[in-house]
Amino acid sequence: MPGGFPEVRPRRLRSSAAVRRLVAETVIEPRQLILPMFIREDAREPIPIRSMPGVVQHTRDTARKAVAEAASLGLGGVMLFGVPSVKDEVGSGALDPAGILNVAIADAVSEVGDSLLVMSDLCLDEFTSHGHCGVLDSAGRVDNDATLSIYAEMGVAQASAGAHVVGPSGMMDGQVGVVRSALDAAGFIDTVILAYAVKYASAFFGPFREAVDSSLTGDRKTYQQDNANARDAIREVDLDIAEGADIVMVKPALAYLDIIRQVRDHVNVPVAAYNISGEYAMVEAAAANGWINRDAAILETLTSIRRAGADTILTYWAAEAAHLLNHR
């Protein structure tokens, strides 16, 4: 350092907003964001979700408006979850063409056509009276193979309603394969499968249980992944791709950024990550108490997920983040 000064000054590339924008390595665009939405059967007005401030259970009408807004903002898609008024042991509402999720899919597609991807959660947990992601056997355990046959029917029902993308999320062994086979046999060869390939049994799912009025008691540790394991995630991803997954997803995101990176480095298909309810709730709670800058924390959170390797992010901030990105 001649004269005691450094010759190399990395700070030059941080010296203004313009230069920081020029050299930014990680970019977020609205097209990379997917908005999860909850549509409640027989709701007459949006119902706030207490543990997720700013998120609601939509009516069919308000869901239509939210889907139209998502399209106008240039989001990549919406992921729809149904909240039925009646549940049973086998989740029969998931197969009913007049069931809330299937009619919500049809509503969304009629609103936006092909200008926005309409995605649907393919799982039974919202529809079963016991709250598990599959049907139960006589011992009260989730019956993997009996559940697969229902998933196959559910995939066809959602594609018939107009879903562009179905998201098998129950973590049943073989779920992607049976859904792909059923879709192809029914003529839906272009319906995309976004596989919840890596879904951990996480404490951060808590607020989601309120969002879907879950009936679950106990946990899902016998079929969702153990958070101590990383190699298991790669195995699950390989299996899902072999079975026909078009996109693979890691869920949750923030506590599993290392897994996102490992999956991204391992596969040559698009990788999604789900910025889940508990991650959303933590930021919202801290911001409500004045402990953090909310807008900055939202964008920093999403940037971290993109930087880890996610091509696409499912996030409850999708619409708001699009506004922030379009006006910063």
Solvent accessible surface area in square Angstrom, and as a share of the most:
residue,aa,sasa,rsa
1,M,158,0.71
2,P,95,0.60
3,G,73,0.70
4,G,57,0.55
5,F,136,0.57
6,P,54,0.34
7,E,123,0.55
8,V,118,0.68
9,R,99,0.36
10,P,78,0.49
11,R,187,0.68
12,R,138,0.50
13,L,97,0.48
14,R,144,0.53
15,S,86,0.56
16,S,48,0.31
17,A,57,0.44
18,A,60,0.46
19,V,31,0.18
20,R,119,0.43
21,R,174,0.63
22,L,145,0.72
23,V,63,0.36
24,A,54,0.42
25,E,175,0.78
26,T,35,0.20
27,V,74,0.43
28,I,10,0.05
29,E,64,0.29
30,P,22,0.14
31,R,152,0.56
32,Q,13,0.06
33,L,0,0.00
34,I,3,0.02
35,L,22,0.11
36,P,4,0.02
37,M,4,0.02
38,F,1,0.00
39,I,1,0.00
40,R,75,0.27
41,E,48,0.21
42,D,116,0.60
43,A,19,0.15
44,R,236,0.86
45,E,120,0.54
46,P,51,0.32
47,I,65,0.33
48,P,102,0.64
49,I,5,0.03
50,R,197,0.72
51,S,28,0.18
52,M,0,0.00
53,P,67,0.42
54,G,82,0.79
55,V,19,0.11
56,V,36,0.21
57,Q,5,0.02
58,H,29,0.13
59,T,10,0.06
60,R,112,0.41
61,D,96,0.50
62,T,33,0.19
63,A,7,0.05
64,R,79,0.29
65,K,144,0.61
66,A,16,0.12
67,V,2,0.01
68,A,37,0.28
69,E,77,0.35
70,A,1,0.00
71,A,30,0.23
72,S,92,0.60
73,L,24,0.12
74,G,38,0.36
75,L,10,0.05
76,G,18,0.17
77,G,0,0.00
78,V,0,0.00
79,M,0,0.00
80,L,2,0.01
81,F,2,0.01
82,G,0,0.00
83,V,0,0.00
84,P,14,0.09
85,S,70,0.45
86,V,118,0.68
87,K,48,0.21
88,D,51,0.26
89,E,104,0.46
90,V,76,0.44
91,G,0,0.00
92,S,54,0.35
93,G,24,0.23
94,A,2,0.01
95,L,51,0.26
96,D,65,0.34
97,P,112,0.71
98,A,73,0.57
99,G,8,0.08
100,I,6,0.03
101,L,2,0.01
102,N,4,0.02
103,V,30,0.17
104,A,4,0.03
105,I,0,0.00
106,A,44,0.34
107,D,9,0.04
108,A,2,0.02
109,V,35,0.20
110,S,79,0.51
111,E,75,0.33
112,V,19,0.11
113,G,29,0.28
114,D,130,0.68
115,S,86,0.55
116,L,4,0.02
117,L,80,0.40
118,V,0,0.00
119,M,6,0.03
120,S,0,0.00
121,D,4,0.02
122,L,0,0.00
123,C,1,0.01
124,L,0,0.00
125,D,11,0.06
126,E,1,0.00
127,F,3,0.01
128,T,0,0.00
129,S,47,0.30
130,H,29,0.13
131,G,0,0.00
132,H,31,0.14
133,C,0,0.00
134,G,0,0.00
135,V,14,0.08
136,L,55,0.27
137,D,45,0.23
138,S,130,0.84
139,A,68,0.53
140,G,45,0.43
141,R,160,0.58
142,V,33,0.19
143,D,47,0.24
144,N,42,0.21
145,D,103,0.54
146,A,43,0.33
147,T,0,0.00
148,L,21,0.11
149,S,65,0.42
150,I,24,0.12
151,Y,0,0.00
152,A,20,0.15
153,E,99,0.44
154,M,0,0.00
155,G,0,0.00
156,V,40,0.23
157,A,20,0.16
158,Q,0,0.00
159,A,6,0.05
160,S,73,0.47
161,A,23,0.18
162,G,24,0.23
163,A,6,0.05
164,H,39,0.17
165,V,1,0.01
166,V,0,0.00
167,G,0,0.00
168,P,0,0.00
169,S,2,0.01
170,G,0,0.00
171,M,14,0.06
172,M,8,0.04
173,D,101,0.53
174,G,27,0.26
175,Q,5,0.02
176,V,0,0.00
177,G,19,0.19
178,V,46,0.26
179,V,0,0.00
180,R,36,0.13
181,S,73,0.47
182,A,21,0.16
183,L,0,0.00
184,D,62,0.32
185,A,95,0.74
186,A,51,0.39
187,G,55,0.53
188,F,59,0.24
189,I,120,0.61
190,D,126,0.65
191,T,12,0.07
192,V,46,0.26
193,I,0,0.00
194,L,1,0.01
195,A,0,0.00
196,Y,0,0.00
197,A,1,0.01
198,V,0,0.00
199,K,15,0.06
200,Y,1,0.00
201,A,19,0.15
202,S,15,0.10
203,A,99,0.76
204,F,66,0.27
205,F,8,0.03
206,G,39,0.37
207,P,19,0.12
208,F,20,0.08
209,R,67,0.24
210,E,59,0.27
211,A,0,0.00
212,V,1,0.01
213,D,55,0.29
214,S,29,0.19
215,S,44,0.28
216,L,28,0.14
217,T,114,0.66
218,G,71,0.68
219,D,78,0.40
220,R,13,0.05
221,K,142,0.60
222,T,128,0.74
223,Y,28,0.11
224,Q,9,0.04
225,Q,8,0.03
226,D,80,0.42
227,N,95,0.48
228,A,85,0.66
229,N,67,0.34
230,A,32,0.25
231,R,213,0.78
232,D,43,0.22
233,A,0,0.00
234,I,33,0.17
235,R,167,0.61
236,E,36,0.16
237,V,0,0.00
238,D,64,0.33
239,L,89,0.44
240,D,12,0.06
241,I,53,0.27
242,A,89,0.69
243,E,51,0.23
244,G,25,0.24
245,A,8,0.06
246,D,59,0.31
247,I,35,0.18
248,V,0,0.00
249,M,0,0.00
250,V,0,0.00
251,K,8,0.03
252,P,0,0.00
253,A,0,0.00
254,L,54,0.27
255,A,57,0.44
256,Y,15,0.06
257,L,51,0.25
258,D,84,0.43
259,I,6,0.03
260,I,0,0.00
261,R,95,0.35
262,Q,75,0.33
263,V,0,0.00
264,R,52,0.19
265,D,101,0.52
266,H,89,0.40
267,V,18,0.10
268,N,144,0.74
269,V,26,0.15
270,P,65,0.41
271,V,0,0.00
272,A,0,0.00
273,A,0,0.00
274,Y,1,0.00
275,N,0,0.00
276,I,2,0.01
277,S,0,0.00
278,G,6,0.06
279,E,2,0.01
280,Y,6,0.02
281,A,19,0.15
282,M,98,0.44
283,V,18,0.10
284,E,14,0.06
285,A,53,0.41
286,A,19,0.15
287,A,18,0.14
288,A,91,0.70
289,N,86,0.44
290,G,62,0.60
291,W,182,0.64
292,I,72,0.37
293,N,102,0.52
294,R,70,0.26
295,D,64,0.33
296,A,51,0.40
297,A,19,0.15
298,I,0,0.00
299,L,25,0.13
300,E,124,0.55
301,T,16,0.09
302,L,0,0.00
303,T,38,0.22
304,S,15,0.10
305,I,0,0.00
306,R,46,0.17
307,R,142,0.52
308,A,13,0.10
309,G,8,0.07
310,A,0,0.00
311,D,52,0.27
312,T,30,0.17
313,I,0,0.00
314,L,0,0.00
315,T,0,0.00
316,Y,19,0.07
317,W,3,0.01
318,A,0,0.00
319,A,19,0.15
320,E,61,0.28
321,A,0,0.00
322,A,0,0.00
323,H,78,0.35
324,L,39,0.19
325,L,22,0.11
326,N,85,0.44
327,H,145,0.65
328,R,192,0.70
